[in-house]
Amino acid sequence: METLPEQIDEGRKVLIFSQFTSMLSLIEAELKDEGIDFVKLTGSTTNRQAVVDKFQQGEVPVFLISLKAGGVGLNLTAADTVIHFDPWWNPAVENQATDRAHRIGQDKPIFVYKLIIENSIEEKIQQIQKNKAALANALLSEEVSDTKLSLTDDVLTSLLSPLN
């Protein structure tokens, strides 16, 4: 809520993803309190296309989407801003959600924000994802000898230990 009203005033069309429908409900309450129009898509949404059309046609500036319900099958080219309220363990799922705005017909640059609380498990998840991506890139590019990562890292230990 610190940046969203300003983004809307600038004419931004915002997708907000969360893996938790309960979090989307909390965000929904805040949007209502601020008088910000929105639509919401979760697994319990009955008329999915009507919700998508309302956003795509510019009737509302904000689209709340659960990560599972909105991860596939959506073209949201009206959006120019994507906010991941909470990170997910699998970065491919987050990327797939972000890709809802990166579609044929998109003519605007897309801004992507990930909200991460400092010294939280989410920050550790992000570090694990970064390490995993670096390892995959190193393995695929045959530059394994120069990486500090190994396939034997204990992900759970790194998740529960302090960040370096």
TAWO-V686405 format. One line per field, one symbol per residue. ss: DSSP state (H for helix, E for strand, - for the rest). phi: phi as a letter, one per 30 degrees, with the letter a starting at -180 (. if undefined). A space follows every 10 residues. Layout:
ss = ???
phi = ???
This chain:
ss = ---HHHHHH- ---EEEEE-- HHHHHHHHHH HHHH---EEE E------HHH HHHHHH---- -EEEEEHHHH ---------- EEEE------ HHHHHHHH-- ---------- EEEE------ HHHHHHHHHH HHHHHHHHHH H--HHH---- ----HHHHHH ----
phi = .dcdeddded idcccccbdc dddddddedd ddddicdabb bbdcddcedd dddddddidb cbbdbdeddc dbicccdddb bbccdbdcdc dddddddede dcbejdbbdc cbbcdbddhc ddddeddddd dddddddddd cicddccccb dceddddddc cddd
